[in-house]
């Protein structure tokens, strides 16, 4: 199957007419809801057989795509599909349009004219705006939106964009892993304190405060060992903190052994090695 330049021109002409029709529908929907009656809006959508969600997209696009913007698109000689105008008018998390005043689109149109490019595509526009396609749109590929293959190919040909997404995913994975680990550690600690879930931990009695502190200290020590790699390059401040920790745990070690009635085997090597002794 092949096509000619004439086929392309005719197809774009039809797309442009479709863009104009959608904007006209949006203008009609704006007029219907000028009084703010959303109930009447939904009823009108039912009367003309259009879904309320799609109708609100038409209305928002018509509101944001002002006559000067439409004239610029019509006279620019660069093909712009309706889906591009809709993307710029769509609101983000803060309630503001992705491209207020279509400033980014105007820049792309100027660049296209300078470079002799004949169109501005939706994936190109989304990359310029820093927006990604909605998951539903990726799966359904509605109305000329980017499909999974189109979005993947765009990333493959844009290493900077691909690296940015990969780094963002890795960062999110690290945050999720830390959050899950902390949640699991807290759950285990609460289980031990409240129900004596581990067989090697006696059920709390009147001395429960001491028991809870000992269990918490043990859990924190185990968690810290798992949180950091075994081989770490320490700065001077970190080295000093480690030496203080050795001294503190040396004293704590002797104190716990004295409570258990275990005789000391001699001078604690940790204390002898550390010039820092911090009381606990």
KETI-989247 format. One record per residue (C-alpha): residue number from 0; x, y, z. Coordinates in nm, 4 decimals, decimal comma, always signed. Example, Ala and Ser with C-alpha at 12.3 -4.5 7.8 and 13.67 -1.06 7.14 Angstrom:
<atom resi="0" X="+1,2300" Y="-0,4500" Z="+0,7800"/>
<atom resi="1" X="+1,3670" Y="-0,1060" Z="+0,7140"/>
end
This chain:
<atom resi="0" X="+0,0000" Y="+0,0000" Z="+0,0000"/>
<atom resi="1" X="+0,1306" Y="+0,3453" Z="-0,0907"/>
<atom resi="2" X="+0,0096" Y="+0,7033" Z="-0,0961"/>
<atom resi="3" X="+0,0929" Y="+1,0229" Z="-0,2774"/>
<atom resi="4" X="+0,1607" Y="+1,3768" Z="-0,1664"/>
<atom resi="5" X="-0,1886" Y="+1,4606" Z="-0,2840"/>
<atom resi="6" X="-0,3294" Y="+1,1973" Z="-0,0460"/>
<atom resi="7" X="-0,1360" Y="+1,3581" Z="+0,2398"/>
<atom resi="8" X="-0,2667" Y="+1,7057" Z="+0,1527"/>
<atom resi="9" X="-0,6244" Y="+1,5827" Z="+0,1331"/>
<atom resi="10" X="-0,5921" Y="+1,3919" Z="+0,4590"/>
<atom resi="11" X="-0,4528" Y="+1,6941" Z="+0,6417"/>
<atom resi="12" X="-0,7289" Y="+1,9100" Z="+0,4991"/>
<atom resi="13" X="-0,9872" Y="+1,6709" Z="+0,6403"/>
<atom resi="14" X="-0,8061" Y="+1,6699" Z="+0,9768"/>
<atom resi="15" X="-0,8091" Y="+2,0485" Z="+0,9799"/>
<atom resi="16" X="-1,1818" Y="+2,0479" Z="+0,9116"/>
<atom resi="17" X="-1,2270" Y="+1,8020" Z="+1,1956"/>
<atom resi="18" X="-1,0257" Y="+2,0353" Z="+1,4206"/>
<atom resi="19" X="-1,2510" Y="+2,3257" Z="+1,3261"/>
<atom resi="20" X="-1,5643" Y="+2,1190" Z="+1,3879"/>
<atom resi="21" X="-1,4461" Y="+2,0166" Z="+1,7340"/>
<atom resi="22" X="-1,3665" Y="+2,3742" Z="+1,8252"/>
<atom resi="23" X="-1,7119" Y="+2,4769" Z="+1,7011"/>
<atom resi="24" X="-1,8712" Y="+2,2089" Z="+1,9191"/>
<atom resi="25" X="-1,6690" Y="+2,3410" Z="+2,2110"/>
<atom resi="26" X="-1,7976" Y="+2,6925" Z="+2,1450"/>
<atom resi="27" X="-2,1560" Y="+2,5641" Z="+2,1447"/>
<atom resi="28" X="-2,0953" Y="+2,3820" Z="+2,4739"/>
<atom resi="29" X="-1,9517" Y="+2,7016" Z="+2,6230"/>
<atom resi="30" X="-2,2665" Y="+2,8889" Z="+2,5246"/>
<atom resi="31" X="-2,4920" Y="+2,6205" Z="+2,6745"/>
<atom resi="32" X="-2,3183" Y="+2,6411" Z="+3,0134"/>
<atom resi="33" X="-2,2717" Y="+3,0168" Z="+3,0232"/>
<atom resi="34" X="-2,5104" Y="+3,0271" Z="+3,3196"/>
<atom resi="35" X="-2,3128" Y="+2,7602" Z="+3,5029"/>
<atom resi="36" X="-2,5915" Y="+2,5019" Z="+3,4950"/>
<atom resi="37" X="-2,4011" Y="+2,1727" Z="+3,4759"/>
<atom resi="38" X="-2,7231" Y="+1,9705" Z="+3,4901"/>
<atom resi="39" X="-2,8362" Y="+2,1358" Z="+3,1682"/>
<atom resi="40" X="-2,4920" Y="+2,0679" Z="+3,0232"/>
<atom resi="41" X="-2,5201" Y="+1,6940" Z="+3,0912"/>
<atom resi="42" X="-2,8699" Y="+1,6856" Z="+2,9468"/>
<atom resi="43" X="-2,7558" Y="+1,8687" Z="+2,6326"/>
<atom resi="44" X="-2,4677" Y="+1,6223" Z="+2,5915"/>
<atom resi="45" X="-2,7195" Y="+1,3397" Z="+2,6028"/>
<atom resi="46" X="-2,9362" Y="+1,5137" Z="+2,3434"/>
<atom resi="47" X="-2,6519" Y="+1,5455" Z="+2,0923"/>
<atom resi="48" X="-2,5049" Y="+1,2017" Z="+2,1771"/>
<atom resi="49" X="-2,1681" Y="+1,3060" Z="+2,3197"/>
<atom resi="50" X="-2,0146" Y="+1,1815" Z="+2,6423"/>
<atom resi="51" X="-1,9855" Y="+1,4417" Z="+2,9219"/>
<atom resi="52" X="-1,6139" Y="+1,3752" Z="+2,9657"/>
<atom resi="53" X="-1,5385" Y="+1,4288" Z="+2,5974"/>
<atom resi="54" X="-1,7713" Y="+1,7303" Z="+2,5910"/>
<atom resi="55" X="-1,5809" Y="+1,8914" Z="+2,8776"/>
<atom resi="56" X="-1,2552" Y="+1,8383" Z="+2,6875"/>
<atom resi="57" X="-1,4082" Y="+2,0112" Z="+2,3818"/>
<atom resi="58" X="-1,5326" Y="+2,2958" Z="+2,5998"/>
<atom resi="59" X="-1,1972" Y="+2,3446" Z="+2,7723"/>
<atom resi="60" X="-1,0072" Y="+2,3410" Z="+2,4439"/>
<atom resi="61" X="-1,2441" Y="+2,5940" Z="+2,2864"/>
<atom resi="62" X="-1,2077" Y="+2,8186" Z="+2,5932"/>
<atom resi="63" X="-0,8270" Y="+2,8146" Z="+2,5849"/>
<atom resi="64" X="-0,7800" Y="+2,8187" Z="+2,2060"/>
<atom resi="65" X="-0,8740" Y="+3,1822" Z="+2,1476"/>
<atom resi="66" X="-0,9422" Y="+3,3254" Z="+1,7981"/>
<atom resi="67" X="-0,5861" Y="+3,4682" Z="+1,7659"/>
<atom resi="68" X="-0,4403" Y="+3,1241" Z="+1,8398"/>
<atom resi="69" X="-0,6731" Y="+2,9592" Z="+1,5887"/>
<atom resi="70" X="-0,5787" Y="+3,2155" Z="+1,3258"/>
<atom resi="71" X="-0,2087" Y="+3,1537" Z="+1,3915"/>
<atom resi="72" X="-0,2566" Y="+2,7796" Z="+1,3477"/>
<atom resi="73" X="-0,4688" Y="+2,8198" Z="+1,0351"/>
<atom resi="74" X="-0,2295" Y="+3,0614" Z="+0,8642"/>
<atom resi="75" X="+0,1004" Y="+2,9114" Z="+0,9792"/>
<atom resi="76" X="+0,1419" Y="+2,6525" Z="+0,7043"/>
<atom resi="77" X="+0,2296" Y="+2,3902" Z="+0,9680"/>
<atom resi="78" X="-0,0121" Y="+2,1042" Z="+1,0250"/>
<atom resi="79" X="-0,1489" Y="+2,0910" Z="+1,3832"/>
<atom resi="80" X="-0,4029" Y="+1,8261" Z="+1,4788"/>
<atom resi="81" X="-0,6834" Y="+1,8911" Z="+1,7244"/>
<atom resi="82" X="-0,5194" Y="+1,6530" Z="+1,9760"/>
<atom resi="83" X="-0,2270" Y="+1,8973" Z="+2,0004"/>
<atom resi="84" X="-0,4583" Y="+2,1883" Z="+2,0866"/>
<atom resi="85" X="-0,6385" Y="+1,9669" Z="+2,3389"/>
<atom resi="86" X="-0,3091" Y="+1,8733" Z="+2,5073"/>
<atom resi="87" X="-0,2138" Y="+2,2370" Z="+2,5565"/>
<atom resi="88" X="-0,5560" Y="+2,3222" Z="+2,7023"/>
<atom resi="89" X="-0,5695" Y="+2,0239" Z="+2,9400"/>
<atom resi="90" X="-0,5278" Y="+2,1185" Z="+3,3048"/>
<atom resi="91" X="-0,2489" Y="+1,9840" Z="+3,5210"/>
<atom resi="92" X="-0,2427" Y="+1,9025" Z="+3,8957"/>
<atom resi="93" X="-0,2438" Y="+2,2715" Z="+3,9886"/>
<atom resi="94" X="-0,5541" Y="+2,3433" Z="+3,7819"/>
<atom resi="95" X="-0,3600" Y="+2,5417" Z="+3,5210"/>
<atom resi="96" X="-0,3454" Y="+2,4519" Z="+3,1502"/>
<atom resi="97" X="-0,0390" Y="+2,2612" Z="+3,0348"/>
<atom resi="98" X="+0,0404" Y="+2,5427" Z="+2,7902"/>
<atom resi="99" X="-0,1331" Y="+2,8596" Z="+2,9013"/>
<atom resi="100" X="-0,1648" Y="+3,0972" Z="+2,6082"/>
<atom resi="101" X="-0,0106" Y="+2,8218" Z="+2,3909"/>
<atom resi="102" X="+0,3283" Y="+2,9847" Z="+2,4317"/>
<atom resi="103" X="+0,5150" Y="+2,6555" Z="+2,3863"/>
<atom resi="104" X="+0,3108" Y="+2,5666" Z="+2,0794"/>
<atom resi="105" X="+0,3828" Y="+2,9062" Z="+1,9263"/>
<atom resi="106" X="+0,7567" Y="+2,8426" Z="+1,9755"/>
<atom resi="107" X="+0,7280" Y="+2,5010" Z="+1,8137"/>
<atom resi="108" X="+0,5404" Y="+2,6506" Z="+1,5187"/>
<atom resi="109" X="+0,8117" Y="+2,9107" Z="+1,4747"/>
<atom resi="110" X="+1,0834" Y="+2,6458" Z="+1,4923"/>
<atom resi="111" X="+0,8959" Y="+2,4298" Z="+1,2405"/>
<atom resi="112" X="+0,8626" Y="+2,7169" Z="+0,9943"/>
<atom resi="113" X="+1,2315" Y="+2,8041" Z="+1,0312"/>
<atom resi="114" X="+1,3389" Y="+2,4432" Z="+0,9820"/>
<atom resi="115" X="+1,0954" Y="+2,3862" Z="+0,6974"/>
<atom resi="116" X="+0,9064" Y="+2,1177" Z="+0,8922"/>
<atom resi="117" X="+0,5491" Y="+2,0622" Z="+0,7827"/>
<atom resi="118" X="+0,3877" Y="+1,9546" Z="+1,1121"/>
<atom resi="119" X="+0,3975" Y="+1,9542" Z="+1,4930"/>
<atom resi="120" X="+0,3227" Y="+1,6092" Z="+1,6339"/>
<atom resi="121" X="+0,1583" Y="+1,5247" Z="+1,9633"/>
<atom resi="122" X="+0,4584" Y="+1,3282" Z="+2,1056"/>
<atom resi="123" X="+0,6853" Y="+1,6215" Z="+2,0124"/>
<atom resi="124" X="+0,4513" Y="+1,8656" Z="+2,1872"/>
<atom resi="125" X="+0,4252" Y="+1,6486" Z="+2,4974"/>
<atom resi="126" X="+0,8027" Y="+1,6249" Z="+2,5268"/>
<atom resi="127" X="+0,8288" Y="+2,0037" Z="+2,4991"/>
<atom resi="128" X="+0,5651" Y="+2,0457" Z="+2,7713"/>
<atom resi="129" X="+0,7145" Y="+1,7770" Z="+2,9938"/>
<atom resi="130" X="+0,3876" Y="+1,5853" Z="+3,0048"/>
<atom resi="131" X="+0,3392" Y="+1,2160" Z="+2,9432"/>
<atom resi="132" X="+0,0450" Y="+1,0388" Z="+2,7873"/>
<atom resi="133" X="-0,2190" Y="+0,9086" Z="+3,0251"/>
<atom resi="134" X="-0,2068" Y="+0,5320" Z="+3,0716"/>
<atom resi="135" X="-0,5610" Y="+0,4948" Z="+2,9350"/>
<atom resi="136" X="-0,4667" Y="+0,6946" Z="+2,6263"/>
<atom resi="137" X="-0,1585" Y="+0,4799" Z="+2,5716"/>
<atom resi="138" X="-0,3688" Y="+0,1657" Z="+2,5740"/>
<atom resi="139" X="-0,6561" Y="+0,2988" Z="+2,3660"/>
<atom resi="140" X="-0,4700" Y="+0,5320" Z="+2,1303"/>
<atom resi="141" X="-0,7732" Y="+0,7586" Z="+2,0990"/>
<atom resi="142" X="-0,8079" Y="+1,0328" Z="+1,8406"/>
<atom resi="143" X="-0,4472" Y="+1,0363" Z="+1,7214"/>
<atom resi="144" X="-0,2973" Y="+1,0234" Z="+2,0703"/>
<atom resi="145" X="+0,0376" Y="+0,8549" Z="+2,1157"/>
<atom resi="146" X="+0,0240" Y="+0,4776" Z="+2,1274"/>
<atom resi="147" X="+0,2648" Y="+0,2652" Z="+2,3306"/>
<atom resi="148" X="+0,4849" Y="+0,2049" Z="+2,0249"/>
<atom resi="149" X="+0,4923" Y="+0,5733" Z="+1,9307"/>
<atom resi="150" X="+0,5859" Y="+0,6802" Z="+2,2815"/>
<atom resi="151" X="+0,8505" Y="+0,4068" Z="+2,3068"/>
<atom resi="152" X="+1,0019" Y="+0,5049" Z="+1,9727"/>
<atom resi="153" X="+1,0111" Y="+0,8687" Z="+2,0803"/>
<atom resi="154" X="+1,2106" Y="+0,7691" Z="+2,3885"/>
<atom resi="155" X="+1,4452" Y="+0,5491" Z="+2,1864"/>
<atom resi="156" X="+1,5337" Y="+0,8443" Z="+1,9642"/>
<atom resi="157" X="+1,5756" Y="+1,0874" Z="+2,2543"/>
<atom resi="158" X="+1,8495" Y="+0,9582" Z="+2,4917"/>
<atom resi="159" X="+1,8200" Y="+1,2570" Z="+2,7251"/>
<atom resi="160" X="+1,4469" Y="+1,1991" Z="+2,7726"/>
<atom resi="161" X="+1,5012" Y="+0,8258" Z="+2,8202"/>
<atom resi="162" X="+1,7729" Y="+0,8807" Z="+3,0828"/>
<atom resi="163" X="+1,5528" Y="+1,1287" Z="+3,2667"/>
<atom resi="164" X="+1,2680" Y="+0,8780" Z="+3,2898"/>
<atom resi="165" X="+1,4988" Y="+0,5918" Z="+3,3948"/>
<atom resi="166" X="+1,6589" Y="+0,8042" Z="+3,6683"/>
<atom resi="167" X="+1,3167" Y="+0,9118" Z="+3,7926"/>
<atom resi="168" X="+1,2019" Y="+0,5489" Z="+3,8076"/>
<atom resi="169" X="+1,5156" Y="+0,4434" Z="+3,9966"/>
<atom resi="170" X="+1,4702" Y="+0,7266" Z="+4,2444"/>
<atom resi="171" X="+1,1077" Y="+0,6306" Z="+4,3023"/>
<atom resi="172" X="+1,2089" Y="+0,2658" Z="+4,3458"/>
<atom resi="173" X="+1,4634" Y="+0,3620" Z="+4,6107"/>
<atom resi="174" X="+1,2091" Y="+0,5706" Z="+4,7995"/>
<atom resi="175" X="+0,9550" Y="+0,2895" Z="+4,7832"/>
<atom resi="176" X="+1,2091" Y="+0,0322" Z="+4,9036"/>
<atom resi="177" X="+1,3110" Y="+0,2495" Z="+5,2002"/>
<atom resi="178" X="+0,9468" Y="+0,3142" Z="+5,2889"/>
<atom resi="179" X="+0,8558" Y="-0,0553" Z="+5,2755"/>
<atom resi="180" X="+1,1618" Y="-0,1543" Z="+5,4806"/>
<atom resi="181" X="+1,0840" Y="+0,1028" Z="+5,7490"/>
<atom resi="182" X="+0,7189" Y="-0,0020" Z="+5,7587"/>
<atom resi="183" X="+0,8119" Y="-0,3676" Z="+5,8014"/>
<atom resi="184" X="+1,0616" Y="-0,2860" Z="+6,0764"/>
<atom resi="185" X="+0,8038" Y="-0,0782" Z="+6,2637"/>
<atom resi="186" X="+0,5435" Y="-0,3544" Z="+6,2292"/>
<atom resi="187" X="+0,7809" Y="-0,6188" Z="+6,3645"/>
<atom resi="188" X="+0,8792" Y="-0,3982" Z="+6,6564"/>
<atom resi="189" X="+0,5158" Y="-0,3275" Z="+6,7503"/>
<atom resi="190" X="+0,4322" Y="-0,6975" Z="+6,7260"/>
<atom resi="191" X="+0,7149" Y="-0,7844" Z="+6,9631"/>
<atom resi="192" X="+0,6235" Y="-0,5138" Z="+7,2111"/>
<atom resi="193" X="+0,2490" Y="-0,5811" Z="+7,2178"/>
<atom resi="194" X="+0,2234" Y="-0,9568" Z="+7,1835"/>
<atom resi="195" X="+0,5667" Y="-1,1001" Z="+7,2477"/>
<atom resi="196" X="+0,5569" Y="-1,2491" Z="+6,8978"/>
<atom resi="197" X="+0,9160" Y="-1,3821" Z="+6,9059"/>
<atom resi="198" X="+0,9850" Y="-1,6875" Z="+7,1250"/>
<atom resi="199" X="+1,3211" Y="-1,5514" Z="+7,2418"/>
<atom resi="200" X="+1,1619" Y="-1,2365" Z="+7,3915"/>
<atom resi="201" X="+0,9829" Y="-1,2669" Z="+7,7267"/>
<atom resi="202" X="+0,6381" Y="-1,1154" Z="+7,7641"/>
<atom resi="203" X="+0,6610" Y="-0,7647" Z="+7,9145"/>
<atom resi="204" X="+0,6005" Y="-0,7397" Z="+8,2899"/>
<atom resi="205" X="+0,6439" Y="-0,4565" Z="+8,5381"/>
<atom resi="206" X="+0,9915" Y="-0,4005" Z="+8,3949"/>
<atom resi="207" X="+0,8409" Y="-0,3668" Z="+8,0479"/>
<atom resi="208" X="+0,9914" Y="-0,0213" Z="+7,9857"/>
<atom resi="209" X="+1,3452" Y="-0,1590" Z="+8,0059"/>
<atom resi="210" X="+1,2488" Y="-0,4561" Z="+7,7897"/>
<atom resi="211" X="+1,0956" Y="-0,2299" Z="+7,5253"/>
<atom resi="212" X="+1,4053" Y="-0,0090" Z="+7,5182"/>
<atom resi="213" X="+1,6341" Y="-0,3113" Z="+7,4821"/>
<atom resi="214" X="+1,4212" Y="-0,4562" Z="+7,2004"/>
<atom resi="215" X="+1,4033" Y="-0,1206" Z="+7,0259"/>
<atom resi="216" X="+1,7802" Y="-0,0762" Z="+7,0519"/>
<atom resi="217" X="+1,8377" Y="-0,4221" Z="+6,9104"/>
<atom resi="218" X="+1,5963" Y="-0,3628" Z="+6,6211"/>
<atom resi="219" X="+1,7569" Y="-0,0295" Z="+6,5394"/>
<atom resi="220" X="+2,1019" Y="-0,1893" Z="+6,5322"/>
<atom resi="221" X="+1,9859" Y="-0,4698" Z="+6,3009"/>
<atom resi="222" X="+1,8020" Y="-0,2274" Z="+6,0742"/>
<atom resi="223" X="+2,1079" Y="-0,0021" Z="+6,0508"/>
<atom resi="224" X="+2,3245" Y="-0,2946" Z="+5,9432"/>
<atom resi="225" X="+2,0822" Y="-0,3749" Z="+5,6622"/>
<atom resi="226" X="+2,0313" Y="-0,0142" Z="+5,5579"/>
<atom resi="227" X="+2,3896" Y="+0,0613" Z="+5,4558"/>
<atom resi="228" X="+2,6476" Y="-0,1336" Z="+5,2476"/>
<atom resi="229" X="+2,9173" Y="-0,3242" Z="+5,4308"/>
<atom resi="230" X="+3,2014" Y="-0,1243" Z="+5,2780"/>
<atom resi="231" X="+3,1561" Y="+0,2515" Z="+5,3150"/>
<atom resi="232" X="+3,4049" Y="+0,5340" Z="+5,2601"/>
<atom resi="233" X="+3,3740" Y="+0,7477" Z="+5,5710"/>
<atom resi="234" X="+3,4259" Y="+1,1184" Z="+5,5981"/>
<atom resi="235" X="+3,6075" Y="+1,2613" Z="+5,8992"/>
<atom resi="236" X="+3,2777" Y="+1,3452" Z="+6,0724"/>
<atom resi="237" X="+3,1405" Y="+0,9965" Z="+6,0059"/>
<atom resi="238" X="+3,4627" Y="+0,8397" Z="+6,1370"/>
<atom resi="239" X="+3,4361" Y="+1,0379" Z="+6,4618"/>
<atom resi="240" X="+3,0717" Y="+0,9330" Z="+6,4996"/>
<atom resi="241" X="+3,1705" Y="+0,5669" Z="+6,4556"/>
<atom resi="242" X="+3,4419" Y="+0,5970" Z="+6,7207"/>
<atom resi="243" X="+3,1922" Y="+0,7505" Z="+6,9623"/>
<atom resi="244" X="+2,9507" Y="+0,4683" Z="+6,8867"/>
<atom resi="245" X="+3,2181" Y="+0,2075" Z="+6,9650"/>
<atom resi="246" X="+3,2825" Y="+0,3707" Z="+7,3019"/>
<atom resi="247" X="+2,9124" Y="+0,3972" Z="+7,3846"/>
<atom resi="248" X="+2,8404" Y="+0,0360" Z="+7,2918"/>
<atom resi="249" X="+3,1452" Y="-0,0763" Z="+7,4902"/>
<atom resi="250" X="+2,9991" Y="+0,0812" Z="+7,8033"/>
<atom resi="251" X="+2,6540" Y="-0,0561" Z="+7,7215"/>
<atom resi="252" X="+2,8034" Y="-0,4027" Z="+7,6694"/>
<atom resi="253" X="+2,9640" Y="-0,3966" Z="+8,0153"/>
<atom resi="254" X="+2,6461" Y="-0,2634" Z="+8,1767"/>
<atom resi="255" X="+2,4277" Y="-0,5372" Z="+8,0267"/>
<atom resi="256" X="+2,6780" Y="-0,8069" Z="+8,1304"/>
<atom resi="257" X="+2,6783" Y="-0,6722" Z="+8,4859"/>
<atom resi="258" X="+2,2956" Y="-0,6961" Z="+8,4967"/>
<atom resi="259" X="+2,3184" Y="-1,0560" Z="+8,3754"/>
<atom resi="260" X="+2,5886" Y="-1,1381" Z="+8,6297"/>
<atom resi="261" X="+2,8360" Y="-1,2330" Z="+8,3568"/>
<atom resi="262" X="+3,1960" Y="-1,1645" Z="+8,4687"/>
<atom resi="263" X="+3,4096" Y="-0,9398" Z="+8,2536"/>
<atom resi="264" X="+3,6816" Y="-1,1264" Z="+8,0649"/>
<atom resi="265" X="+3,9143" Y="-0,8309" Z="+8,0758"/>
<atom resi="266" X="+3,9479" Y="-0,4765" Z="+7,9488"/>
<atom resi="267" X="+3,7036" Y="-0,4165" Z="+7,6710"/>
<atom resi="268" X="+3,8910" Y="-0,3910" Z="+7,3431"/>
<atom resi="269" X="+3,6328" Y="-0,1420" Z="+7,2146"/>
<atom resi="270" X="+3,6975" Y="+0,0927" Z="+7,5038"/>
<atom resi="271" X="+4,0712" Y="+0,0608" Z="+7,4687"/>
<atom resi="272" X="+4,0545" Y="+0,1395" Z="+7,0997"/>
<atom resi="273" X="+3,8350" Y="+0,4441" Z="+7,1357"/>
<atom resi="274" X="+3,9328" Y="+0,7805" Z="+7,2795"/>
<atom resi="275" X="+3,5593" Y="+0,8726" Z="+7,2923"/>
<atom resi="276" X="+3,3451" Y="+0,7424" Z="+7,5760"/>
<atom resi="277" X="+2,9894" Y="+0,8680" Z="+7,5644"/>
<atom resi="278" X="+2,7621" Y="+0,7715" Z="+7,8542"/>
<atom resi="279" X="+2,4232" Y="+0,6125" Z="+7,7887"/>
end
